[in-house]
Amino acid sequence: SHGMVLGSNNEKMSKSKGNVINPDDIVNEYGADTLRLYEMFMGDYEQDAPWSTDSLRGCKRFIDKIVRLKEKINQEEGYSKNLESLIHKTIKKVQNDLLSMAYNTAVSTLMILANAYAEQESITKEDYRVLLTLLNPIAPHITEELNESLGFEPICNSKWPAYEEEKTIDKEITIAVQINGKLRSSIMIEKDEDKDSVLEKALADEKVQKYLENVEIVKTIVVPNKIVNIVV
């Protein structure tokens, strides 16, 4: 599927070079899902990619993490509020990546979502199921097994998850704070927040305050959603 899967020494695989990988051996040791996942994750779909057993093991650890996440499931309904935006962004990104055959970035996006789940004390069944569904085209065996254990209908018979565009847009953004044109800090603001409120946050920032001691503020410039510049 790739331009070519090379040996770990970046040379074309051949018996004479002794760098051939037998997929049956990989399936027997790591499982078919790990092999499928690694093949999709190892690089750009159209480019040559060298084989890396370390990266393969990393994919196995990712699948193990997916299995362990089941232990975090709580009894709440729907998506977790603090994960909802990330989930909608992930659905959109993975859907677009799969349609454009950007499989490696689809996998990395799912890894980011799984890491976010791992940082939570608990997740809902819907949180978990959407992760399984998005991963299913790449790792169908373990995702169907885990999905069945939760009592859901088979993923292969289910609808693809839908995302809401408005929930993929960040409500909070990070902007830079400059003093005399030099970057001194960054602050978190609400998207389209009032200029006076943004300036207040910038001036209250500890890193910024350090540069404002014993100087006079001549002018302040607030570019909405982009930057605060303080002239002293």
Secondary structure in CASP SS format (residue, H / E / C, confidence):
PFRMAT SS
TARGET T0000
AUTHOR 0000-0000-0000
METHOD secondary structure of the structure
MODEL  1
S C 1.00
H C 1.00
G C 1.00
M C 1.00
V E 1.00
L E 1.00
G C 1.00
S C 1.00
N C 1.00
N C 1.00
E C 1.00
K E 1.00
M C 1.00
S C 1.00
K H 1.00
S H 1.00
K H 1.00
G C 1.00
N C 1.00
V C 1.00
I C 1.00
N C 1.00
P H 1.00
D H 1.00
D H 1.00
I H 1.00
V H 1.00
N H 1.00
E H 1.00
Y H 1.00
G C 1.00
A H 1.00
D H 1.00
T H 1.00
L H 1.00
R H 1.00
L H 1.00
Y H 1.00
E H 1.00
M H 1.00
F H 1.00
M C 1.00
G C 1.00
D C 1.00
Y C 1.00
E C 1.00
Q C 1.00
D C 1.00
A E 1.00
P E 1.00
W C 1.00
S C 1.00
T H 1.00
D H 1.00
S H 1.00
L H 1.00
R H 1.00
G H 1.00
C H 1.00
K H 1.00
R H 1.00
F H 1.00
I H 1.00
D H 1.00
K H 1.00
I H 1.00
V H 1.00
R H 1.00
L H 1.00
K H 1.00
E H 1.00
K H 1.00
I E 1.00
N C 1.00
Q C 1.00
E C 1.00
E C 1.00
G C 1.00
Y C 1.00
S C 1.00
K C 1.00
N C 1.00
L C 1.00
E H 1.00
S H 1.00
L H 1.00
I H 1.00
H H 1.00
K H 1.00
T H 1.00
I H 1.00
K H 1.00
K H 1.00
V H 1.00
Q H 1.00
N H 1.00
D H 1.00
L H 1.00
L H 1.00
S C 1.00
M C 1.00
A C 1.00
Y H 1.00
N H 1.00
T H 1.00
A H 1.00
V H 1.00
S H 1.00
T H 1.00
L H 1.00
M H 1.00
I H 1.00
L H 1.00
A H 1.00
N H 1.00
A H 1.00
Y H 1.00
A H 1.00
E C 1.00
Q C 1.00
E C 1.00
S C 1.00
I E 1.00
T C 1.00
K H 1.00
E H 1.00
D H 1.00
Y H 1.00
R H 1.00
V H 1.00
L H 1.00
L H 1.00
T H 1.00
L H 1.00
L H 1.00
N C 1.00
P C 1.00
I C 1.00
A C 1.00
P H 1.00
H H 1.00
I H 1.00
T H 1.00
E H 1.00
E H 1.00
L H 1.00
N H 1.00
E H 1.00
S H 1.00
L C 1.00
G C 1.00
F C 1.00
E C 1.00
P C 1.00
I H 1.00
C H 1.00
N H 1.00
S C 1.00
K C 1.00
W C 1.00
P C 1.00
A C 1.00
Y C 1.00
E C 1.00
E H 1.00
E H 1.00
K H 1.00
T H 1.00
I C 1.00
D C 1.00
K C 1.00
E E 1.00
I E 1.00
T E 1.00
I E 1.00
A E 1.00
V E 1.00
Q E 1.00
I E 1.00
N C 1.00
G C 1.00
K E 1.00
L E 1.00
R E 1.00
S E 1.00
S E 1.00
I E 1.00
M E 1.00
I E 1.00
E E 1.00
K C 1.00
D C 1.00
E C 1.00
D C 1.00
K H 1.00
D H 1.00
S H 1.00
V H 1.00
L H 1.00
E H 1.00
K H 1.00
A H 1.00
L H 1.00
A H 1.00
D C 1.00
E H 1.00
K H 1.00
V H 1.00
Q H 1.00
K H 1.00
Y H 1.00
L C 1.00
E C 1.00
N C 1.00
V C 1.00
E C 1.00
I C 1.00
V C 1.00
K E 1.00
T E 1.00
I E 1.00
V E 1.00
V E 1.00
P C 1.00
N C 1.00
K C 1.00
I E 1.00
V E 1.00
N E 1.00
I E 1.00
V E 1.00
V C 1.00
END
